[in-house]
Amino acid sequence: MQTVGIVDWHRSEGFAPLMLVMGGREKHRLVRSLSDVADALIGAWPSDDGEQYIAAVKTCLEAIQGNIPSKVARAALIRAAEEAGVSVISVVH
């Protein structure tokens, strides 16, 4: 696999925003970049043992490293959300 190089994972260009509806103190979480994906998965996820969750963490890391597009990590996040019972709302901007 060819490495393109680490991307600026705090930038949101090319990343379609979405809103996660979660429990706890932070009920709504806006996800606009790979940084937001990582923060949601590592810092706020309701469960850390699901198959889709683990795949999303790995996919996010691959995207941060520039090996795959950020939209692939976004799709993995959505699958992990479905697995965990977290609602996802597409944000139109």
PDB file of N, CA, C and O in Angstrom:
ATOM      1  N   MET A   1       0.837  -1.169   0.000  1.00  0.00           N
ATOM      2  CA  MET A   1       0.000   0.000   0.000  1.00  0.00           C
ATOM      3  C   MET A   1       0.886   1.239   0.000  1.00  0.00           C
ATOM      4  O   MET A   1       1.832   1.337   0.782  1.00  0.00           O
ATOM      5  N   GLN A   2       0.577   2.169  -0.870  1.00  0.00           N
ATOM      6  CA  GLN A   2       1.360   3.388  -0.977  1.00  0.00           C
ATOM      7  C   GLN A   2       0.811   4.441  -0.020  1.00  0.00           C
ATOM      8  O   GLN A   2      -0.395   4.688   0.011  1.00  0.00           O
ATOM      9  N   THR A   3       1.683   5.053   0.749  1.00  0.00           N
ATOM     10  CA  THR A   3       1.281   6.088   1.675  1.00  0.00           C
ATOM     11  C   THR A   3       1.386   7.439   0.991  1.00  0.00           C
ATOM     12  O   THR A   3       2.432   7.795   0.448  1.00  0.00           O
ATOM     13  N   VAL A   4       0.294   8.187   1.023  1.00  0.00           N
ATOM     14  CA  VAL A   4       0.258   9.507   0.414  1.00  0.00           C
ATOM     15  C   VAL A   4       0.885  10.528   1.347  1.00  0.00           C
ATOM     16  O   VAL A   4       1.415  11.541   0.891  1.00  0.00           O
ATOM     17  N   GLY A   5       0.831  10.276   2.634  1.00  0.00           N
ATOM     18  CA  GLY A   5       1.343  11.218   3.629  1.00  0.00           C
ATOM     19  C   GLY A   5       0.226  11.618   4.567  1.00  0.00           C
ATOM     20  O   GLY A   5      -0.953  11.568   4.216  1.00  0.00           O
ATOM     21  N   ILE A   6       0.608  12.008   5.740  1.00  0.00           N
ATOM     22  CA  ILE A   6      -0.390  12.371   6.736  1.00  0.00           C
ATOM     23  C   ILE A   6      -1.137  13.616   6.281  1.00  0.00           C
ATOM     24  O   ILE A   6      -0.531  14.605   5.868  1.00  0.00           O
ATOM     25  N   VAL A   7      -2.439  13.555   6.363  1.00  0.00           N
ATOM     26  CA  VAL A   7      -3.295  14.664   5.943  1.00  0.00           C
ATOM     27  C   VAL A   7      -3.539  15.596   7.117  1.00  0.00           C
ATOM     28  O   VAL A   7      -3.310  15.239   8.273  1.00  0.00           O
ATOM     29  N   ASP A   8      -4.007  16.795   6.803  1.00  0.00           N
ATOM     30  CA  ASP A   8      -4.409  17.722   7.856  1.00  0.00           C
ATOM     31  C   ASP A   8      -5.787  17.274   8.321  1.00  0.00           C
ATOM     32  O   ASP A   8      -6.802  17.640   7.729  1.00  0.00           O
ATOM     33  N   TRP A   9      -5.814  16.495   9.364  1.00  0.00           N
ATOM     34  CA  TRP A   9      -7.045  15.854   9.809  1.00  0.00           C
ATOM     35  C   TRP A   9      -7.976  16.789  10.557  1.00  0.00           C
ATOM     36  O   TRP A   9      -9.068  16.386  10.956  1.00  0.00           O
ATOM     37  N   HIS A  10      -7.558  18.039  10.755  1.00  0.00           N
ATOM     38  CA  HIS A  10      -8.438  19.025  11.379  1.00  0.00           C
ATOM     39  C   HIS A  10      -9.242  19.805  10.333  1.00  0.00           C
ATOM     40  O   HIS A  10     -10.183  20.519  10.679  1.00  0.00           O
ATOM     41  N   ARG A  11      -8.876  19.668   9.073  1.00  0.00           N
ATOM     42  CA  ARG A  11      -9.583  20.382   8.004  1.00  0.00           C
ATOM     43  C   ARG A  11     -10.837  19.619   7.619  1.00  0.00           C
ATOM     44  O   ARG A  11     -10.895  18.395   7.734  1.00  0.00           O
ATOM     45  N   SER A  12     -11.825  20.343   7.168  1.00  0.00           N
ATOM     46  CA  SER A  12     -13.103  19.713   6.857  1.00  0.00           C
ATOM     47  C   SER A  12     -13.403  19.674   5.362  1.00  0.00           C
ATOM     48  O   SER A  12     -14.475  19.217   4.968  1.00  0.00           O
ATOM     49  N   GLU A  13     -12.493  20.138   4.532  1.00  0.00           N
ATOM     50  CA  GLU A  13     -12.743  20.126   3.096  1.00  0.00           C
ATOM     51  C   GLU A  13     -12.976  18.702   2.605  1.00  0.00           C
ATOM     52  O   GLU A  13     -12.211  17.791   2.922  1.00  0.00           O
ATOM     53  N   GLY A  14     -14.034  18.523   1.835  1.00  0.00           N
ATOM     54  CA  GLY A  14     -14.338  17.213   1.296  1.00  0.00           C
ATOM     55  C   GLY A  14     -14.996  16.263   2.275  1.00  0.00           C
ATOM     56  O   GLY A  14     -15.236  15.102   1.944  1.00  0.00           O
ATOM     57  N   PHE A  15     -15.292  16.737   3.473  1.00  0.00           N
ATOM     58  CA  PHE A  15     -15.926  15.898   4.486  1.00  0.00           C
ATOM     59  C   PHE A  15     -17.336  16.413   4.701  1.00  0.00           C
ATOM     60  O   PHE A  15     -17.524  17.520   5.204  1.00  0.00           O
ATOM     61  N   ALA A  16     -18.331  15.614   4.323  1.00  0.00           N
ATOM     62  CA  ALA A  16     -19.724  16.023   4.494  1.00  0.00           C
ATOM     63  C   ALA A  16     -20.092  15.921   5.979  1.00  0.00           C
ATOM     64  O   ALA A  16     -20.055  14.828   6.545  1.00  0.00           O
ATOM     65  N   PRO A  17     -20.445  17.035   6.615  1.00  0.00           N
ATOM     66  CA  PRO A  17     -20.721  17.020   8.061  1.00  0.00           C
ATOM     67  C   PRO A  17     -21.916  16.151   8.421  1.00  0.00           C
ATOM     68  O   PRO A  17     -22.829  15.945   7.622  1.00  0.00           O
ATOM     69  N   LEU A  18     -21.880  15.653   9.642  1.00  0.00           N
ATOM     70  CA  LEU A  18     -23.017  14.906  10.170  1.00  0.00           C
ATOM     71  C   LEU A  18     -23.123  15.168  11.671  1.00  0.00           C
ATOM     72  O   LEU A  18     -22.164  15.592  12.316  1.00  0.00           O
ATOM     73  N   MET A  19     -24.299  14.906  12.203  1.00  0.00           N
ATOM     74  CA  MET A  19     -24.560  15.087  13.623  1.00  0.00           C
ATOM     75  C   MET A  19     -24.830  13.721  14.231  1.00  0.00           C
ATOM     76  O   MET A  19     -25.650  12.954  13.727  1.00  0.00           O
ATOM     77  N   LEU A  20     -24.127  13.424  15.326  1.00  0.00           N
ATOM     78  CA  LEU A  20     -24.375  12.198  16.076  1.00  0.00           C
ATOM     79  C   LEU A  20     -25.275  12.545  17.247  1.00  0.00           C
ATOM     80  O   LEU A  20     -25.016  13.511  17.965  1.00  0.00           O
ATOM     81  N   VAL A  21     -26.319  11.776  17.443  1.00  0.00           N
ATOM     82  CA  VAL A  21     -27.228  11.981  18.570  1.00  0.00           C
ATOM     83  C   VAL A  21     -26.910  10.891  19.582  1.00  0.00           C
ATOM     84  O   VAL A  21     -27.262   9.725  19.403  1.00  0.00           O
ATOM     85  N   MET A  22     -26.230  11.305  20.660  1.00  0.00           N
ATOM     86  CA  MET A  22     -25.719  10.367  21.647  1.00  0.00           C
ATOM     87  C   MET A  22     -26.342  10.647  23.007  1.00  0.00           C
ATOM     88  O   MET A  22     -27.001  11.668  23.205  1.00  0.00           O
ATOM     89  N   GLY A  23     -26.127   9.743  23.923  1.00  0.00           N
ATOM     90  CA  GLY A  23     -26.558   9.957  25.296  1.00  0.00           C
ATOM     91  C   GLY A  23     -25.485  10.696  26.072  1.00  0.00           C
ATOM     92  O   GLY A  23     -24.477  11.109  25.500  1.00  0.00           O
ATOM     93  N   GLY A  24     -25.690  10.862  27.343  1.00  0.00           N
ATOM     94  CA  GLY A  24     -24.686  11.510  28.181  1.00  0.00           C
ATOM     95  C   GLY A  24     -24.773  13.019  28.126  1.00  0.00           C
ATOM     96  O   GLY A  24     -25.756  13.588  27.651  1.00  0.00           O
ATOM     97  N   ARG A  25     -23.719  13.660  28.625  1.00  0.00           N
ATOM     98  CA  ARG A  25     -23.734  15.116  28.724  1.00  0.00           C
ATOM     99  C   ARG A  25     -23.671  15.815  27.369  1.00  0.00           C
ATOM    100  O   ARG A  25     -24.157  16.938  27.228  1.00  0.00           O
ATOM    101  N   GLU A  26     -23.086  15.172  26.392  1.00  0.00           N
ATOM    102  CA  GLU A  26     -22.974  15.765  25.056  1.00  0.00           C
ATOM    103  C   GLU A  26     -23.930  15.036  24.118  1.00  0.00           C
ATOM    104  O   GLU A  26     -23.532  14.136  23.379  1.00  0.00           O
ATOM    105  N   LYS A  27     -25.181  15.436  24.162  1.00  0.00           N
ATOM    106  CA  LYS A  27     -26.223  14.721  23.433  1.00  0.00           C
ATOM    107  C   LYS A  27     -26.060  14.824  21.914  1.00  0.00           C
ATOM    108  O   LYS A  27     -26.262  13.836  21.208  1.00  0.00           O
ATOM    109  N   HIS A  28     -25.702  15.989  21.408  1.00  0.00           N
ATOM    110  CA  HIS A  28     -25.511  16.188  19.973  1.00  0.00           C
ATOM    111  C   HIS A  28     -24.050  16.508  19.717  1.00  0.00           C
ATOM    112  O   HIS A  28     -23.471  17.389  20.352  1.00  0.00           O
ATOM    113  N   ARG A  29     -23.464  15.779  18.776  1.00  0.00           N
ATOM    114  CA  ARG A  29     -22.042  15.983  18.473  1.00  0.00           C
ATOM    115  C   ARG A  29     -21.891  16.192  16.974  1.00  0.00           C
ATOM    116  O   ARG A  29     -22.200  15.298  16.186  1.00  0.00           O
ATOM    117  N   LEU A  30     -21.417  17.365  16.578  1.00  0.00           N
ATOM    118  CA  LEU A  30     -21.189  17.686  15.178  1.00  0.00           C
ATOM    119  C   LEU A  30     -19.845  17.118  14.742  1.00  0.00           C
ATOM    120  O   LEU A  30     -18.826  17.327  15.400  1.00  0.00           O
ATOM    121  N   VAL A  31     -19.855  16.397  13.626  1.00  0.00           N
ATOM    122  CA  VAL A  31     -18.634  15.785  13.087  1.00  0.00           C
ATOM    123  C   VAL A  31     -18.384  16.404  11.718  1.00  0.00           C
ATOM    124  O   VAL A  31     -19.159  16.208  10.782  1.00  0.00           O
ATOM    125  N   ARG A  32     -17.266  17.171  11.614  1.00  0.00           N
ATOM    126  CA  ARG A  32     -16.960  17.898  10.384  1.00  0.00           C
ATOM    127  C   ARG A  32     -15.611  17.551   9.783  1.00  0.00           C
ATOM    128  O   ARG A  32     -15.267  18.052   8.713  1.00  0.00           O
ATOM    129  N   SER A  33     -14.835  16.698  10.457  1.00  0.00           N
ATOM    130  CA  SER A  33     -13.475  16.401   9.992  1.00  0.00           C
ATOM    131  C   SER A  33     -13.009  15.059  10.567  1.00  0.00           C
ATOM    132  O   SER A  33     -13.680  14.475  11.417  1.00  0.00           O
ATOM    133  N   LEU A  34     -11.879  14.589  10.103  1.00  0.00           N
ATOM    134  CA  LEU A  34     -11.302  13.358  10.664  1.00  0.00           C
ATOM    135  C   LEU A  34     -10.975  13.540  12.140  1.00  0.00           C
ATOM    136  O   LEU A  34     -11.092  12.596  12.921  1.00  0.00           O
ATOM    137  N   SER A  35     -10.571  14.726  12.522  1.00  0.00           N
ATOM    138  CA  SER A  35     -10.308  15.017  13.930  1.00  0.00           C
ATOM    139  C   SER A  35     -11.567  14.800  14.766  1.00  0.00           C
ATOM    140  O   SER A  35     -11.514  14.219  15.850  1.00  0.00           O
ATOM    141  N   ASP A  36     -12.706  15.276  14.243  1.00  0.00           N
ATOM    142  CA  ASP A  36     -13.978  15.082  14.941  1.00  0.00           C
ATOM    143  C   ASP A  36     -14.368  13.611  15.008  1.00  0.00           C
ATOM    144  O   ASP A  36     -14.919  13.156  16.010  1.00  0.00           O
ATOM    145  N   VAL A  37     -14.080  12.861  13.932  1.00  0.00           N
ATOM    146  CA  VAL A  37     -14.357  11.418  13.935  1.00  0.00           C
ATOM    147  C   VAL A  37     -13.549  10.754  15.043  1.00  0.00           C
ATOM    148  O   VAL A  37     -14.085   9.977  15.832  1.00  0.00           O
ATOM    149  N   ALA A  38     -12.256  11.065  15.096  1.00  0.00           N
ATOM    150  CA  ALA A  38     -11.383  10.477  16.120  1.00  0.00           C
ATOM    151  C   ALA A  38     -11.862  10.852  17.525  1.00  0.00           C
ATOM    152  O   ALA A  38     -11.922   9.996  18.408  1.00  0.00           O
ATOM    153  N   ASP A  39     -12.200  12.121  17.732  1.00  0.00           N
ATOM    154  CA  ASP A  39     -12.682  12.568  19.044  1.00  0.00           C
ATOM    155  C   ASP A  39     -13.952  11.829  19.457  1.00  0.00           C
ATOM    156  O   ASP A  39     -14.095  11.421  20.609  1.00  0.00           O
ATOM    157  N   ALA A  40     -14.869  11.661  18.511  1.00  0.00           N
ATOM    158  CA  ALA A  40     -16.124  10.969  18.819  1.00  0.00           C
ATOM    159  C   ALA A  40     -15.867   9.504  19.163  1.00  0.00           C
ATOM    160  O   ALA A  40     -16.412   8.985  20.138  1.00  0.00           O
ATOM    161  N   LEU A  41     -15.038   8.842  18.363  1.00  0.00           N
ATOM    162  CA  LEU A  41     -14.785   7.417  18.579  1.00  0.00           C
ATOM    163  C   LEU A  41     -14.007   7.150  19.854  1.00  0.00           C
ATOM    164  O   LEU A  41     -14.317   6.208  20.583  1.00  0.00           O
ATOM    165  N   ILE A  42     -13.004   7.963  20.128  1.00  0.00           N
ATOM    166  CA  ILE A  42     -12.136   7.714  21.276  1.00  0.00           C
ATOM    167  C   ILE A  42     -12.687   8.334  22.557  1.00  0.00           C
ATOM    168  O   ILE A  42     -12.587   7.739  23.630  1.00  0.00           O
ATOM    169  N   GLY A  43     -13.266   9.524  22.447  1.00  0.00           N
ATOM    170  CA  GLY A  43     -13.661  10.242  23.653  1.00  0.00           C
ATOM    171  C   GLY A  43     -15.106  10.144  24.073  1.00  0.00           C
ATOM    172  O   GLY A  43     -15.422  10.383  25.238  1.00  0.00           O
ATOM    173  N   ALA A  44     -16.002   9.797  23.150  1.00  0.00           N
ATOM    174  CA  ALA A  44     -17.415   9.894  23.498  1.00  0.00           C
ATOM    175  C   ALA A  44     -18.250   8.681  23.109  1.00  0.00           C
ATOM    176  O   ALA A  44     -19.468   8.689  23.287  1.00  0.00           O
ATOM    177  N   TRP A  45     -17.619   7.650  22.587  1.00  0.00           N
ATOM    178  CA  TRP A  45     -18.391   6.511  22.068  1.00  0.00           C
ATOM    179  C   TRP A  45     -18.989   5.702  23.214  1.00  0.00           C
ATOM    180  O   TRP A  45     -18.330   5.482  24.231  1.00  0.00           O
ATOM    181  N   PRO A  46     -20.245   5.255  23.051  1.00  0.00           N
ATOM    182  CA  PRO A  46     -20.919   4.529  24.143  1.00  0.00           C
ATOM    183  C   PRO A  46     -20.363   3.127  24.411  1.00  0.00           C
ATOM    184  O   PRO A  46     -20.549   2.591  25.504  1.00  0.00           O
ATOM    185  N   SER A  47     -19.690   2.533  23.439  1.00  0.00           N
ATOM    186  CA  SER A  47     -19.171   1.179  23.602  1.00  0.00           C
ATOM    187  C   SER A  47     -17.892   1.049  22.783  1.00  0.00           C
ATOM    188  O   SER A  47     -17.798   1.585  21.679  1.00  0.00           O
ATOM    189  N   ASP A  48     -16.906   0.333  23.329  1.00  0.00           N
ATOM    190  CA  ASP A  48     -15.645   0.214  22.591  1.00  0.00           C
ATOM    191  C   ASP A  48     -15.322  -1.222  22.206  1.00  0.00           C
ATOM    192  O   ASP A  48     -14.154  -1.577  22.050  1.00  0.00           O
ATOM    193  N   ASP A  49     -16.348  -2.043  22.054  1.00  0.00           N
ATOM    194  CA  ASP A  49     -16.061  -3.437  21.737  1.00  0.00           C
ATOM    195  C   ASP A  49     -16.792  -3.972  20.516  1.00  0.00           C
ATOM    196  O   ASP A  49     -16.731  -5.171  20.244  1.00  0.00           O
ATOM    197  N   GLY A  50     -17.475  -3.121  19.780  1.00  0.00           N
ATOM    198  CA  GLY A  50     -18.192  -3.584  18.599  1.00  0.00           C
ATOM    199  C   GLY A  50     -17.273  -3.778  17.409  1.00  0.00           C
ATOM    200  O   GLY A  50     -16.252  -3.102  17.284  1.00  0.00           O
ATOM    201  N   GLU A  51     -17.635  -4.691  16.547  1.00  0.00           N
ATOM    202  CA  GLU A  51     -16.845  -4.973  15.347  1.00  0.00           C
ATOM    203  C   GLU A  51     -16.748  -3.746  14.448  1.00  0.00           C
ATOM    204  O   GLU A  51     -15.670  -3.430  13.945  1.00  0.00           O
ATOM    205  N   GLN A  52     -17.867  -3.052  14.242  1.00  0.00           N
ATOM    206  CA  GLN A  52     -17.869  -1.857  13.396  1.00  0.00           C
ATOM    207  C   GLN A  52     -17.120  -0.701  14.060  1.00  0.00           C
ATOM    208  O   GLN A  52     -16.492   0.111  13.379  1.00  0.00           O
ATOM    209  N   TYR A  53     -17.188  -0.631  15.386  1.00  0.00           N
ATOM    210  CA  TYR A  53     -16.442   0.390  16.128  1.00  0.00           C
ATOM    211  C   TYR A  53     -14.940   0.215  15.887  1.00  0.00           C
ATOM    212  O   TYR A  53     -14.245   1.176  15.557  1.00  0.00           O
ATOM    213  N   ILE A  54     -14.451  -0.997  16.052  1.00  0.00           N
ATOM    214  CA  ILE A  54     -13.027  -1.274  15.867  1.00  0.00           C
ATOM    215  C   ILE A  54     -12.618  -0.978  14.424  1.00  0.00           C
ATOM    216  O   ILE A  54     -11.549  -0.419  14.176  1.00  0.00           O
ATOM    217  N   ALA A  55     -13.469  -1.353  13.484  1.00  0.00           N
ATOM    218  CA  ALA A  55     -13.184  -1.075  12.073  1.00  0.00           C
ATOM    219  C   ALA A  55     -13.140   0.434  11.825  1.00  0.00           C
ATOM    220  O   ALA A  55     -12.301   0.909  11.059  1.00  0.00           O
ATOM    221  N   ALA A  56     -14.034   1.189  12.463  1.00  0.00           N
ATOM    222  CA  ALA A  56     -14.068   2.644  12.278  1.00  0.00           C
ATOM    223  C   ALA A  56     -12.809   3.302  12.834  1.00  0.00           C
ATOM    224  O   ALA A  56     -12.271   4.226  12.223  1.00  0.00           O
ATOM    225  N   VAL A  57     -12.336   2.835  13.986  1.00  0.00           N
ATOM    226  CA  VAL A  57     -11.104   3.386  14.558  1.00  0.00           C
ATOM    227  C   VAL A  57      -9.934   3.131  13.608  1.00  0.00           C
ATOM    228  O   VAL A  57      -9.139   4.034  13.347  1.00  0.00           O
ATOM    229  N   LYS A  58      -9.826   1.919  13.095  1.00  0.00           N
ATOM    230  CA  LYS A  58      -8.735   1.581  12.164  1.00  0.00           C
ATOM    231  C   LYS A  58      -8.839   2.393  10.878  1.00  0.00           C
ATOM    232  O   LYS A  58      -7.832   2.875  10.360  1.00  0.00           O
ATOM    233  N   THR A  59     -10.054   2.543  10.368  1.00  0.00           N
ATOM    234  CA  THR A  59     -10.273   3.284   9.139  1.00  0.00           C
ATOM    235  C   THR A  59      -9.948   4.759   9.328  1.00  0.00           C
ATOM    236  O   THR A  59      -9.367   5.388   8.443  1.00  0.00           O
ATOM    237  N   CYS A  60     -10.317   5.309  10.471  1.00  0.00           N
ATOM    238  CA  CYS A  60      -9.999   6.706  10.771  1.00  0.00           C
ATOM    239  C   CYS A  60      -8.486   6.913  10.780  1.00  0.00           C
ATOM    240  O   CYS A  60      -7.988   7.891  10.223  1.00  0.00           O
ATOM    241  N   LEU A  61      -7.765   6.003  11.406  1.00  0.00           N
ATOM    242  CA  LEU A  61      -6.307   6.097  11.450  1.00  0.00           C
ATOM    243  C   LEU A  61      -5.713   6.029  10.042  1.00  0.00           C
ATOM    244  O   LEU A  61      -4.799   6.783   9.709  1.00  0.00           O
ATOM    245  N   GLU A  62      -6.238   5.125   9.228  1.00  0.00           N
ATOM    246  CA  GLU A  62      -5.764   5.010   7.838  1.00  0.00           C
ATOM    247  C   GLU A  62      -5.998   6.313   7.069  1.00  0.00           C
ATOM    248  O   GLU A  62      -5.155   6.737   6.280  1.00  0.00           O
ATOM    249  N   ALA A  63      -7.160   6.945   7.310  1.00  0.00           N
ATOM    250  CA  ALA A  63      -7.471   8.204   6.629  1.00  0.00           C
ATOM    251  C   ALA A  63      -6.565   9.331   7.122  1.00  0.00           C
ATOM    252  O   ALA A  63      -6.111  10.152   6.324  1.00  0.00           O
ATOM    253  N   ILE A  64      -6.299   9.379   8.415  1.00  0.00           N
ATOM    254  CA  ILE A  64      -5.402  10.393   8.974  1.00  0.00           C
ATOM    255  C   ILE A  64      -4.008  10.245   8.375  1.00  0.00           C
ATOM    256  O   ILE A  64      -3.331  11.241   8.119  1.00  0.00           O
ATOM    257  N   GLN A  65      -3.583   9.012   8.154  1.00  0.00           N
ATOM    258  CA  GLN A  65      -2.272   8.739   7.568  1.00  0.00           C
ATOM    259  C   GLN A  65      -2.237   9.004   6.066  1.00  0.00           C
ATOM    260  O   GLN A  65      -1.175   8.946   5.445  1.00  0.00           O
ATOM    261  N   GLY A  66      -3.397   9.294   5.486  1.00  0.00           N
ATOM    262  CA  GLY A  66      -3.456   9.613   4.066  1.00  0.00           C
ATOM    263  C   GLY A  66      -3.558   8.410   3.157  1.00  0.00           C
ATOM    264  O   GLY A  66      -3.398   8.540   1.943  1.00  0.00           O
ATOM    265  N   ASN A  67      -3.824   7.230   3.723  1.00  0.00           N
ATOM    266  CA  ASN A  67      -3.891   6.008   2.927  1.00  0.00           C
ATOM    267  C   ASN A  67      -5.236   5.811   2.234  1.00  0.00           C
ATOM    268  O   ASN A  67      -5.315   5.126   1.214  1.00  0.00           O
ATOM    269  N   ILE A  68      -6.280   6.401   2.777  1.00  0.00           N
ATOM    270  CA  ILE A  68      -7.625   6.282   2.200  1.00  0.00           C
ATOM    271  C   ILE A  68      -8.326   7.634   2.322  1.00  0.00           C
ATOM    272  O   ILE A  68      -7.931   8.459   3.145  1.00  0.00           O
ATOM    273  N   PRO A  69      -9.363   7.873   1.513  1.00  0.00           N
ATOM    274  CA  PRO A  69     -10.081   9.152   1.588  1.00  0.00           C
ATOM    275  C   PRO A  69     -10.878   9.293   2.898  1.00  0.00           C
ATOM    276  O   PRO A  69     -11.300   8.300   3.492  1.00  0.00           O
ATOM    277  N   SER A  70     -11.070  10.525   3.324  1.00  0.00           N
ATOM    278  CA  SER A  70     -11.820  10.782   4.555  1.00  0.00           C
ATOM    279  C   SER A  70     -13.262  10.294   4.462  1.00  0.00           C
ATOM    280  O   SER A  70     -13.866   9.962   5.481  1.00  0.00           O
ATOM    281  N   LYS A  71     -13.823  10.247   3.250  1.00  0.00           N
ATOM    282  CA  LYS A  71     -15.208   9.790   3.109  1.00  0.00           C
ATOM    283  C   LYS A  71     -15.352   8.313   3.491  1.00  0.00           C
ATOM    284  O   LYS A  71     -16.435   7.881   3.886  1.00  0.00           O
ATOM    285  N   VAL A  72     -14.270   7.541   3.376  1.00  0.00           N
ATOM    286  CA  VAL A  72     -14.302   6.140   3.789  1.00  0.00           C
ATOM    287  C   VAL A  72     -14.394   6.057   5.312  1.00  0.00           C
ATOM    288  O   VAL A  72     -15.118   5.219   5.849  1.00  0.00           O
ATOM    289  N   ALA A  73     -13.665   6.922   5.998  1.00  0.00           N
ATOM    290  CA  ALA A  73     -13.745   6.975   7.463  1.00  0.00           C
ATOM    291  C   ALA A  73     -15.122   7.451   7.910  1.00  0.00           C
ATOM    292  O   ALA A  73     -15.657   6.964   8.906  1.00  0.00           O
ATOM    293  N   ARG A  74     -15.689   8.389   7.186  1.00  0.00           N
ATOM    294  CA  ARG A  74     -17.041   8.881   7.501  1.00  0.00           C
ATOM    295  C   ARG A  74     -18.053   7.741   7.395  1.00  0.00           C
ATOM    296  O   ARG A  74     -18.907   7.580   8.267  1.00  0.00           O
ATOM    297  N   ALA A  75     -17.954   6.947   6.320  1.00  0.00           N
ATOM    298  CA  ALA A  75     -18.859   5.815   6.130  1.00  0.00           C
ATOM    299  C   ALA A  75     -18.679   4.779   7.243  1.00  0.00           C
ATOM    300  O   ALA A  75     -19.655   4.195   7.715  1.00  0.00           O
ATOM    301  N   ALA A  76     -17.435   4.552   7.658  1.00  0.00           N
ATOM    302  CA  ALA A  76     -17.167   3.605   8.748  1.00  0.00           C
ATOM    303  C   ALA A  76     -17.762   4.109  10.054  1.00  0.00           C
ATOM    304  O   ALA A  76     -18.278   3.322  10.847  1.00  0.00           O
ATOM    305  N   LEU A  77     -17.693   5.418  10.282  1.00  0.00           N
ATOM    306  CA  LEU A  77     -18.298   6.010  11.474  1.00  0.00           C
ATOM    307  C   LEU A  77     -19.811   5.781  11.480  1.00  0.00           C
ATOM    308  O   LEU A  77     -20.386   5.459  12.520  1.00  0.00           O
ATOM    309  N   ILE A  78     -20.443   5.943  10.344  1.00  0.00           N
ATOM    310  CA  ILE A  78     -21.893   5.739  10.242  1.00  0.00           C
ATOM    311  C   ILE A  78     -22.247   4.281  10.550  1.00  0.00           C
ATOM    312  O   ILE A  78     -23.224   4.016  11.250  1.00  0.00           O
ATOM    313  N   ARG A  79     -21.458   3.340  10.031  1.00  0.00           N
ATOM    314  CA  ARG A  79     -21.717   1.920  10.325  1.00  0.00           C
ATOM    315  C   ARG A  79     -21.543   1.629  11.819  1.00  0.00           C
ATOM    316  O   ARG A  79     -22.323   0.877  12.405  1.00  0.00           O
ATOM    317  N   ALA A  80     -20.521   2.224  12.428  1.00  0.00           N
ATOM    318  CA  ALA A  80     -20.303   2.040  13.866  1.00  0.00           C
ATOM    319  C   ALA A  80     -21.444   2.654  14.669  1.00  0.00           C
ATOM    320  O   ALA A  80     -21.851   2.108  15.695  1.00  0.00           O
ATOM    321  N   ALA A  81     -21.956   3.783  14.204  1.00  0.00           N
ATOM    322  CA  ALA A  81     -23.086   4.422  14.882  1.00  0.00           C
ATOM    323  C   ALA A  81     -24.322   3.532  14.829  1.00  0.00           C
ATOM    324  O   ALA A  81     -25.029   3.384  15.827  1.00  0.00           O
ATOM    325  N   GLU A  82     -24.582   2.943  13.669  1.00  0.00           N
ATOM    326  CA  GLU A  82     -25.725   2.027  13.536  1.00  0.00           C
ATOM    327  C   GLU A  82     -25.569   0.861  14.498  1.00  0.00           C
ATOM    328  O   GLU A  82     -26.532   0.459  15.151  1.00  0.00           O
ATOM    329  N   GLU A  83     -24.369   0.318  14.588  1.00  0.00           N
ATOM    330  CA  GLU A  83     -24.086  -0.802  15.480  1.00  0.00           C
ATOM    331  C   GLU A  83     -24.332  -0.424  16.944  1.00  0.00           C
ATOM    332  O   GLU A  83     -24.851  -1.229  17.716  1.00  0.00           O
ATOM    333  N   ALA A  84     -23.958   0.801  17.323  1.00  0.00           N
ATOM    334  CA  ALA A  84     -24.054   1.243  18.715  1.00  0.00           C
ATOM    335  C   ALA A  84     -25.399   1.869  19.062  1.00  0.00           C
ATOM    336  O   ALA A  84     -25.626   2.237  20.214  1.00  0.00           O
ATOM    337  N   GLY A  85     -26.299   1.996  18.080  1.00  0.00           N
ATOM    338  CA  GLY A  85     -27.590   2.608  18.337  1.00  0.00           C
ATOM    339  C   GLY A  85     -27.526   4.126  18.444  1.00  0.00           C
ATOM    340  O   GLY A  85     -28.379   4.750  19.076  1.00  0.00           O
ATOM    341  N   VAL A  86     -26.505   4.717  17.819  1.00  0.00           N
ATOM    342  CA  VAL A  86     -26.351   6.174  17.800  1.00  0.00           C
ATOM    343  C   VAL A  86     -26.989   6.692  16.512  1.00  0.00           C
ATOM    344  O   VAL A  86     -26.639   6.249  15.419  1.00  0.00           O
ATOM    345  N   SER A  87     -27.918   7.626  16.646  1.00  0.00           N
ATOM    346  CA  SER A  87     -28.563   8.194  15.471  1.00  0.00           C
ATOM    347  C   SER A  87     -27.605   9.141  14.749  1.00  0.00           C
ATOM    348  O   SER A  87     -26.800   9.833  15.371  1.00  0.00           O
ATOM    349  N   VAL A  88     -27.715   9.150  13.422  1.00  0.00           N
ATOM    350  CA  VAL A  88     -26.872  10.007  12.583  1.00  0.00           C
ATOM    351  C   VAL A  88     -27.778  10.894  11.740  1.00  0.00           C
ATOM    352  O   VAL A  88     -28.708  10.414  11.092  1.00  0.00           O
ATOM    353  N   ILE A  89     -27.498  12.182  11.757  1.00  0.00           N
ATOM    354  CA  ILE A  89     -28.261  13.152  10.961  1.00  0.00           C
ATOM    355  C   ILE A  89     -27.283  13.819  10.007  1.00  0.00           C
ATOM    356  O   ILE A  89     -26.271  14.373  10.434  1.00  0.00           O
ATOM    357  N   SER A  90     -27.587  13.765   8.706  1.00  0.00           N
ATOM    358  CA  SER A  90     -26.751  14.487   7.731  1.00  0.00           C
ATOM    359  C   SER A  90     -26.991  15.968   7.894  1.00  0.00           C
ATOM    360  O   SER A  90     -28.130  16.407   8.051  1.00  0.00           O
ATOM    361  N   VAL A  91     -25.921  16.740   7.858  1.00  0.00           N
ATOM    362  CA  VAL A  91     -26.009  18.188   8.017  1.00  0.00           C
ATOM    363  C   VAL A  91     -25.851  18.831   6.659  1.00  0.00           C
ATOM    364  O   VAL A  91     -24.875  18.580   5.952  1.00  0.00           O
ATOM    365  N   VAL A  92     -26.802  19.653   6.299  1.00  0.00           N
ATOM    366  CA  VAL A  92     -26.750  20.371   5.031  1.00  0.00           C
ATOM    367  C   VAL A  92     -26.169  21.746   5.311  1.00  0.00           C
ATOM    368  O   VAL A  92     -26.626  22.463   6.201  1.00  0.00           O
ATOM    369  N   HIS A  93     -25.157  22.097   4.535  1.00  0.00           N
ATOM    370  CA  HIS A  93     -24.541  23.433   4.727  1.00  0.00           C
ATOM    371  C   HIS A  93     -24.340  24.129   3.416  1.00  0.00           C
ATOM    372  O   HIS A  93     -23.839  25.252   3.383  1.00  0.00           O
TER     373      HIS A  93
END
